[in-house]
Amino acid sequence: MYTLTPDEDFIIDLHPNYSNVAIAAGFSGHGFKFSSAVGQALSQLILSGQYDIDLSPFSLNRFTKHDEKGIY
C-alpha cells in the first residue's frame, strides 16, 4: 500500500484530542530516507512534548480549513 497526504508531506504531530498519542504517517515513496530524523523527533515529542527541529510543516492542523470567522 502506498500512502501520501494530500500535500504529499509527512504528518508528525500529537493527536489533537489525545496528547498521549503521537502520529507519524504519509512516508510512502521516500520516507525511509528520513527514518532516523523522524525517530529522533518522535522520541523527543513523546518524552518531553518539545523537539529540536521545527515540525510545524508536518502538523495535522495544516489540513484544517481557516476563514475570517475561525477554524472549521
C-alpha positions as CSV (number, residue, x, y, z in Angstrom):
1,M,0.0,0.0,0.0
2,Y,1.3,3.4,-0.9
3,T,0.1,6.3,1.4
4,L,0.6,10.0,0.9
5,T,-1.1,13.0,2.5
6,P,-3.0,15.4,0.1
7,D,0.0,17.8,0.0
8,E,2.5,14.8,-0.2
9,D,4.3,15.9,3.0
10,F,4.6,13.8,6.2
11,I,2.5,14.1,9.3
12,I,4.4,14.2,12.5
13,D,2.3,15.5,15.4
14,L,0.4,14.7,18.6
15,H,-3.2,13.7,18.3
16,P,-5.4,16.8,18.7
17,N,-7.6,15.2,21.3
18,Y,-5.2,12.8,23.0
19,S,-1.9,14.3,23.8
20,N,-0.5,10.9,24.8
21,V,-0.9,9.7,21.1
22,A,1.8,10.6,18.5
23,I,1.1,10.4,14.8
24,A,3.7,9.8,12.1
25,A,2.3,9.0,8.7
26,G,2.5,9.6,4.9
27,F,6.0,8.3,4.4
28,S,5.5,6.2,1.3
29,G,8.0,6.6,-1.5
30,H,10.8,8.5,0.2
31,G,10.1,8.4,3.9
32,F,12.7,5.7,4.6
33,K,15.4,8.2,4.0
34,F,14.2,10.3,6.9
35,S,13.6,7.5,9.4
36,S,16.4,8.4,11.8
37,A,15.4,12.1,11.9
38,V,11.7,11.2,12.3
39,G,12.6,8.7,15.1
40,Q,14.5,11.3,16.9
41,A,11.8,13.9,16.6
42,L,9.1,11.5,17.7
43,S,11.0,10.4,20.7
44,Q,11.6,14.0,21.8
45,L,7.9,14.8,21.1
46,I,6.7,11.8,23.2
47,L,9.1,12.2,26.0
48,S,9.1,16.0,26.5
49,G,6.5,17.4,24.2
50,Q,9.2,19.5,22.6
51,Y,11.7,18.9,19.8
52,D,14.9,20.3,18.4
53,I,13.7,20.9,14.9
54,D,10.7,22.8,13.6
55,L,7.9,20.3,12.9
56,S,5.2,22.8,12.1
57,P,5.3,22.0,8.4
58,F,4.3,18.5,9.3
59,S,1.4,19.3,11.7
60,L,-2.1,18.0,11.4
61,N,-3.6,21.4,11.5
62,R,-2.3,22.3,8.1
63,F,-5.4,20.4,6.8
64,T,-7.8,22.4,8.8
65,K,-9.8,25.0,6.9
66,H,-9.5,28.6,8.1
67,D,-11.6,31.6,7.3
68,E,-12.2,35.0,8.8
69,K,-14.7,33.5,11.3
70,G,-12.3,30.9,12.6
71,I,-11.5,27.2,12.1
72,Y,-13.9,24.6,10.8
